[in-house]
Amino acid sequence: MASLASLLPRLGRRAVHERAGYLLYGMAVAAAREPHCYTVLGVPDTLDGRFDLIGLHVFLLIHRLRFLPDPGPALAQAVFDAMFSDMDVTLREMGVGDLSVGRRVRAMWEAFNGRAHAYDAALAAADAPALEAALIRNVWRGMPPPEGAAASLRRLATAQAAFLDAQPFAALAAGEVSFRPAAEAAL
C-alpha cells in the first residue's frame, strides 16, 4: 500500500485541474441538453438518452484533451472524474440507496468506457458508418432511430470533435470550452 506521502503529489496534481474539469464537464452537459438533440434528432428524452448524450459530449472533450502535452491527460482525467462524481450525486438525489450507488456508478463507468472505445476507433479511422452504428447501438439501444437521425447525430459528433480540436489548449486548461449549437453541428 502506498504511503500518504507518496500519494500527496498525485492528489495535488489532480486538485489543480479539478475546478477546470468541473467547468468543462458542465459545458459538455449543457451541450448534451440542447433541446434540438431530443426534439429534432429523436434522441430518447429519458435518463438513458441523456446519459448517452452527456457521455458522447464528455467523450469528445476527453478525446481532445488526452493526447495533448501535459497537463492535457490530467485535465482529461479531471473531466472524467467530474462526470462520475456528478453521476454519483445524481443517483443519490434520485433516491438510489447508498449500498447500490457504487454498483450503479460502476455500471455507468463500464458503459461509458465501452462507448468511448467504439467512438474513438470510429473517429480515428474516419469510419462514418462505424460511428453511426455505434451511435445507433448506444443512443437508441436497439430501437430504430427516426429517419436520418443517426446520420445527423454522427455529423454532430464529428463536427463537435473538429470544433473542439480548433480550441486553444490554454482556454481548455482554464476551464473554458464551447460547443457548436446542435442544430448547426448536425447539418
VENMOZI-V937880 format. One line per field, one symbol per residue. phi: phi as a letter, one per 20 degrees, with the letter a starting at -180 (. if undefined). burial: # if it has 16 or more other ideal C-beta (glycine too) atoms within 10 Angstrom, else .. Layout:
BEGIN
phi: ???
burial: ???
END
This chain:
BEGIN
phi: .ffgffegfffffffgdfffgfffffffffffegggfeeeemfgecgfffgfffgfffgfffgfefdffgegfffgfffgffffffffffffffnffgfdfgfffffffffffffgffffffffelegfffffffffefelneffggmfffffffgfffffffffeeffgfgfendbcdfggfffef
burial: ................##.######.###.##.#.###.#####....##################....##.###########..##.##.........#...#..#...#..##.###.##......###.###.###....#...#############.##.......##.#.#.##.#..##.
END
